[in-house]
Amino acid sequence: MGAVDPRAVIAHAVEGGYAVGAFNMHNEETTEALVRAAEQAKAPVFLQIGRALVPHIGLRRAYEMTKRIAEDSSADYIIHLDHGPWDEVFEAIQLGFTSVMYDGAHLPFEENIRTTRRVVEVAHEFGIPVEAELGRIPDADQHVDDWSAYYTDVSEAERFVA
């Protein structure tokens, strides 16, 4: 029990036909609740550190809090950076995150491909899987009249992945 390989967790989930929860924490209380729920369910969990927490206490403090609480449990967990910008992704790798999400969606498409490729190269040197973002996502408080403007372009997605 403890920190586990995210690739193995996902492979087992695919093989077993089940989902693995991934949740963003907002403070010590929600982190504690997520870890205890994972213990009770005897299920692995992605503990996501992202935009809800980092701007308030910083990436290092968020990671240290999450790791301290998770290590004090019997849960299998992955500490994941959620929607991290360029500098934050590399800081997360240095801190010991076991999974990262690089969000270059705000960049021009070609630059997003280039920067994502570099993030993947570096992260994979440390055995860390990378999730990435492309396309457009509205802000939480943004009113959207035409959701089709936010749909992923399939040919762009194929090119991005390739």
C-alpha positions as CSV (number, residue, x, y, z in Angstrom):
1,M,0.0,0.0,0.0
2,G,1.1,3.6,-0.6
3,A,2.4,5.4,-3.7
4,V,1.7,3.2,-6.7
5,D,2.7,3.3,-10.4
6,P,-0.1,5.2,-12.3
7,R,0.5,3.1,-15.4
8,A,-0.1,-0.1,-13.5
9,V,-3.2,1.3,-11.8
10,I,-4.7,2.3,-15.2
11,A,-3.8,-1.0,-16.8
12,H,-5.5,-3.0,-14.0
13,A,-8.6,-0.8,-14.3
14,V,-8.8,-1.3,-18.1
15,E,-8.3,-5.0,-17.6
16,G,-10.9,-5.2,-14.8
17,G,-13.4,-2.9,-16.5
18,Y,-13.6,-0.3,-13.7
19,A,-12.7,3.4,-13.3
20,V,-10.2,4.9,-10.9
21,G,-11.2,8.1,-9.2
22,A,-9.2,11.3,-9.7
23,F,-10.1,14.1,-7.4
24,N,-8.8,17.6,-6.8
25,M,-8.1,18.6,-3.2
26,H,-8.9,22.0,-1.8
27,N,-7.4,21.8,1.7
28,E,-6.2,19.3,4.4
29,E,-9.8,18.2,5.1
30,T,-10.7,17.2,1.6
31,T,-7.3,15.5,1.2
32,E,-7.9,13.5,4.3
33,A,-11.5,12.6,3.2
34,L,-10.3,11.4,-0.2
35,V,-7.6,9.2,1.3
36,R,-10.0,7.7,3.9
37,A,-12.6,7.0,1.2
38,A,-9.9,5.2,-0.8
39,E,-9.0,3.2,2.2
40,Q,-12.6,2.2,2.9
41,A,-13.2,1.4,-0.7
42,K,-9.9,-0.5,-1.0
43,A,-9.5,1.3,-4.2
44,P,-6.6,3.4,-5.6
45,V,-7.0,7.1,-6.0
46,F,-5.5,9.9,-8.0
47,L,-4.9,12.8,-5.6
48,Q,-4.9,15.8,-7.9
49,I,-3.1,19.0,-7.0
50,G,-4.2,21.9,-9.3
51,R,-5.7,25.2,-9.8
52,A,-8.0,24.9,-6.7
53,L,-5.1,24.7,-4.3
54,V,-1.8,25.8,-5.9
55,P,-2.6,29.5,-6.2
56,H,-3.4,29.6,-2.4
57,I,-0.5,27.7,-0.8
58,G,2.0,27.0,-3.6
59,L,3.0,23.7,-5.3
60,R,5.6,22.6,-2.8
61,R,3.3,23.1,0.2
62,A,0.4,21.4,-1.6
63,Y,2.6,18.4,-2.5
64,E,4.0,18.1,1.0
65,M,0.5,18.3,2.6
66,T,-0.9,15.7,0.2
67,K,2.1,13.3,0.6
68,R,2.1,13.6,4.4
69,I,-1.6,12.7,4.6
70,A,-1.4,10.0,2.0
71,E,1.6,8.3,3.6
72,D,-0.2,8.2,6.9
73,S,-2.9,5.9,5.3
74,S,-3.1,2.5,3.9
75,A,-4.6,3.7,0.6
76,D,-2.9,3.2,-2.8
77,Y,-2.5,6.6,-4.3
78,I,-1.0,8.6,-7.1
79,I,-0.1,12.3,-6.6
80,H,-1.0,14.0,-9.9
81,L,-0.4,17.6,-11.0
82,D,-3.6,18.8,-12.7
83,H,-3.6,21.4,-15.4
84,G,0.0,22.5,-14.7
85,P,1.7,25.2,-16.8
86,W,5.2,24.8,-18.1
87,D,7.3,25.8,-15.1
88,E,5.0,24.1,-12.6
89,V,5.2,20.7,-14.5
90,F,9.0,20.7,-14.1
91,E,8.8,21.7,-10.4
92,A,6.3,18.9,-9.9
93,I,8.8,16.4,-11.4
94,Q,11.5,17.7,-9.1
95,L,9.2,17.4,-6.1
96,G,8.3,13.8,-6.8
97,F,4.9,13.8,-8.3
98,T,4.2,10.4,-10.0
99,S,1.9,11.8,-12.7
100,V,1.5,15.2,-14.4
101,M,-0.9,17.0,-16.7
102,Y,0.6,19.7,-18.8
103,D,-1.9,22.3,-20.0
104,G,-0.6,24.1,-23.1
105,A,-4.1,24.5,-24.6
106,H,-3.9,28.3,-24.3
107,L,-0.9,28.3,-26.7
108,P,-1.1,28.3,-30.5
109,F,-1.5,24.7,-31.7
110,E,2.0,24.2,-33.0
111,E,3.6,25.6,-29.9
112,N,1.4,23.3,-27.7
113,I,2.6,20.3,-29.7
114,R,6.2,21.4,-29.3
115,T,6.1,22.2,-25.6
116,T,4.0,19.1,-24.8
117,R,6.6,16.9,-26.6
118,R,9.3,18.4,-24.5
119,V,7.4,17.8,-21.3
120,V,6.7,14.2,-22.3
121,E,10.4,13.6,-23.1
122,V,11.6,14.9,-19.7
123,A,8.8,13.3,-17.6
124,H,9.3,9.9,-19.3
125,E,13.0,10.1,-18.3
126,F,11.7,9.9,-14.7
127,G,9.1,7.3,-15.5
128,I,6.3,9.8,-15.1
129,P,3.2,9.6,-17.4
130,V,1.9,12.8,-18.9
131,E,-1.7,13.9,-19.6
132,A,-2.0,16.9,-21.9
133,E,-4.6,19.3,-23.1
134,L,-5.6,20.6,-26.5
135,G,-8.5,22.7,-27.7
136,R,-10.5,25.2,-25.8
137,I,-12.0,25.0,-22.3
138,P,-14.4,27.8,-21.1
139,D,-13.6,29.5,-17.8
140,A,-15.9,28.3,-15.0
141,D,-17.8,31.6,-14.8
142,Q,-18.0,32.0,-18.6
143,H,-21.4,31.8,-20.3
144,V,-21.3,29.6,-23.4
145,D,-23.9,30.0,-26.1
146,D,-22.4,27.7,-28.7
147,W,-20.8,24.6,-27.2
148,S,-19.8,23.3,-30.6
149,A,-17.0,25.9,-30.6
150,Y,-15.4,23.9,-27.8
151,Y,-15.6,20.5,-29.4
152,T,-12.3,18.8,-30.1
153,D,-11.3,18.8,-33.8
154,V,-10.6,15.1,-34.5
155,S,-7.8,15.8,-37.1
156,E,-6.1,18.1,-34.6
157,A,-6.3,15.5,-31.9
158,E,-4.8,12.8,-34.2
159,R,-2.0,15.2,-35.1
160,F,-1.4,16.2,-31.5
161,V,-1.2,12.6,-30.3
162,A,1.1,11.6,-33.3
